[in-house]
Amino acid sequence: MQLSPKLTQLVDALRCLPGIGPKSAQRIAFHLLERDREGGAQLGQALNQAMQDIGHCQSCRTFTEQDICELCSNIKRQDSGLLCIVESPSDVLAVEQTGHYQGLYFVLMGHLSPLDGIGPNEIGLDVLEQKLAQGSINEVILATNPTVEGETTAHYIAQLCKQYNVGASRIAHGVPVGGELDLVDGMTLSHAFNGRKQVQYES
Amino acid sequence: MQLSPKLTQLVDALRCLPGIGPKSAQRIAFHLLERDREGGAQLGQALNQAMQDIGHCQSCRTFTEQDICELCSNIKRQDSGLLCIVESPSDVLAVEQTGHYQGLYFVLMGHLSPLDGIGPNEIGLDVLEQKLAQGSINEVILATNPTVEGETTAHYIAQLCKQYNVGASRIAHGVPVGGELDLVDGMTLSHAFNGRKQVQYES
């Protein structure tokens, strides 16, 4: 049996959502039609507006519908001289949620992956180079993911910083706070040992 | 940190989907923006069209954007004299997928639940009564869910059929095909014993 054309269209379109198969798509379509038509209509409008209007910040490449995002327009952050490099906009959110960092961001929107045809220009390193050349940045904090690609990308950017005499640092790897030692993987544990710090005694 | 207004709107709107919390909504929004803008825009349009145009079939109450759905317009089905009563449009799909049933449907869009204020008129039994009064239906097949509410609803409709001298039958309950006896719950098993059939020997 065929569903009505527009219902079929909706079920097919829902499958673009990550992790949603044919059965879930059907369940969602019926749920919205039966119980939440208003929510469905709002979602439709929000999707259309977002897909049409949201682009990238010209300065840090994160998602925004303005030319320059809120964080980049913040004068305090501009004066900090700090630039945190992350792989995706959700990483910006994660760092911001700590409330600890008060500098600027630069979002690569990916990582170096030559086999997939993703070179320096695809992740905006040309834009980053211009930023470094301007001289307003004192320290670059490399917060790419602790994966092989992330490390490679961090290494590449560190070399770039060296060319422009800008200090570069990598975020610490080690045992997560609240974690238990016997559940931590060996790689993380050896990072934690290598990155150990001298205990400071109060004098 | 605040996301940009339209991104916030999209994340909030995505939470109307069943089973999607704040974290998943954010993940979906970033996924669509990063990797599938076209799919997102198509989904937006499909949602808007579906929520606006899809109503209920005037005859069987299933979802359709036409006045009378495809199944109800089928003359063969009209002539069958069979009417299968189900709780929701997804049940119609499930029955249709068997390819076994060639009659009409009537979708209650719920079940009797007096405590929630859902009486006979809320599940369209007034419309069903008109159908029964017309006299074109020979048998009503009660395929409501095998839950307390479903059974009550089936019982109520069976009484209605009796008033109009229309035969009513309930779908069989028993051990699912391919199931193993020791994994079947007691209620189902006792149904299976009560509903046992004499073995027919070939003569």
Chai-1 contact restraints between the chains, C-beta under 6 A:
chainA,res_idxA,chainB,res_idxB,connection_type,confidence,min_distance_angstrom,max_distance_angstrom,comment,restraint_id
A,M1,B,E96,contact,1.0,0.0,6.0,A-B,restraint_1
A,S4,B,T64,contact,1.0,0.0,6.0,A-B,restraint_2
A,S4,B,E65,contact,1.0,0.0,6.0,A-B,restraint_3
A,K6,B,Q49,contact,1.0,0.0,6.0,A-B,restraint_4
A,K6,B,A50,contact,1.0,0.0,6.0,A-B,restraint_5
A,K6,B,D53,contact,1.0,0.0,6.0,A-B,restraint_6
A,K6,B,I54,contact,1.0,0.0,6.0,A-B,restraint_7
A,K6,B,E65,contact,1.0,0.0,6.0,A-B,restraint_8
A,L7,B,F63,contact,1.0,0.0,6.0,A-B,restraint_9
A,Q9,B,A46,contact,1.0,0.0,6.0,A-B,restraint_10
A,L10,B,A46,contact,1.0,0.0,6.0,A-B,restraint_11
A,L10,B,A50,contact,1.0,0.0,6.0,A-B,restraint_12
A,A13,B,Q42,contact,1.0,0.0,6.0,A-B,restraint_13
A,A13,B,L43,contact,1.0,0.0,6.0,A-B,restraint_14
A,A13,B,A46,contact,1.0,0.0,6.0,A-B,restraint_15
A,C16,B,D36,contact,1.0,0.0,6.0,A-B,restraint_16
A,C16,B,G39,contact,1.0,0.0,6.0,A-B,restraint_17
A,C16,B,L43,contact,1.0,0.0,6.0,A-B,restraint_18
A,L17,B,I28,contact,1.0,0.0,6.0,A-B,restraint_19
A,P18,B,H31,contact,1.0,0.0,6.0,A-B,restraint_20
A,I28,B,L17,contact,1.0,0.0,6.0,A-B,restraint_21
A,F30,B,S90,contact,1.0,0.0,6.0,A-B,restraint_22
A,H31,B,P18,contact,1.0,0.0,6.0,A-B,restraint_23
A,L33,B,F63,contact,1.0,0.0,6.0,A-B,restraint_24
A,D36,B,C16,contact,1.0,0.0,6.0,A-B,restraint_25
A,R37,B,M51,contact,1.0,0.0,6.0,A-B,restraint_26
A,G39,B,C16,contact,1.0,0.0,6.0,A-B,restraint_27
A,G40,B,L47,contact,1.0,0.0,6.0,A-B,restraint_28
A,G40,B,M51,contact,1.0,0.0,6.0,A-B,restraint_29
A,A41,B,M51,contact,1.0,0.0,6.0,A-B,restraint_30
A,Q42,B,A13,contact,1.0,0.0,6.0,A-B,restraint_31
A,L43,B,A13,contact,1.0,0.0,6.0,A-B,restraint_32
A,L43,B,C16,contact,1.0,0.0,6.0,A-B,restraint_33
A,L43,B,L47,contact,1.0,0.0,6.0,A-B,restraint_34
A,G44,B,G44,contact,1.0,0.0,6.0,A-B,restraint_35
A,G44,B,L47,contact,1.0,0.0,6.0,A-B,restraint_36
A,G44,B,N48,contact,1.0,0.0,6.0,A-B,restraint_37
A,A46,B,Q9,contact,1.0,0.0,6.0,A-B,restraint_38
A,A46,B,L10,contact,1.0,0.0,6.0,A-B,restraint_39
A,A46,B,A13,contact,1.0,0.0,6.0,A-B,restraint_40
A,L47,B,G40,contact,1.0,0.0,6.0,A-B,restraint_41
A,L47,B,L43,contact,1.0,0.0,6.0,A-B,restraint_42
A,L47,B,G44,contact,1.0,0.0,6.0,A-B,restraint_43
A,N48,B,G44,contact,1.0,0.0,6.0,A-B,restraint_44
A,Q49,B,K6,contact,1.0,0.0,6.0,A-B,restraint_45
A,A50,B,K6,contact,1.0,0.0,6.0,A-B,restraint_46
A,A50,B,L10,contact,1.0,0.0,6.0,A-B,restraint_47
A,M51,B,R37,contact,1.0,0.0,6.0,A-B,restraint_48
A,M51,B,G40,contact,1.0,0.0,6.0,A-B,restraint_49
A,M51,B,A41,contact,1.0,0.0,6.0,A-B,restraint_50
A,D53,B,K6,contact,1.0,0.0,6.0,A-B,restraint_51
A,I54,B,K6,contact,1.0,0.0,6.0,A-B,restraint_52
A,F63,B,L7,contact,1.0,0.0,6.0,A-B,restraint_53
A,F63,B,L33,contact,1.0,0.0,6.0,A-B,restraint_54
A,T64,B,S4,contact,1.0,0.0,6.0,A-B,restraint_55
A,E65,B,S4,contact,1.0,0.0,6.0,A-B,restraint_56
A,E65,B,K6,contact,1.0,0.0,6.0,A-B,restraint_57
A,S90,B,F30,contact,1.0,0.0,6.0,A-B,restraint_58
A,E96,B,M1,contact,1.0,0.0,6.0,A-B,restraint_59
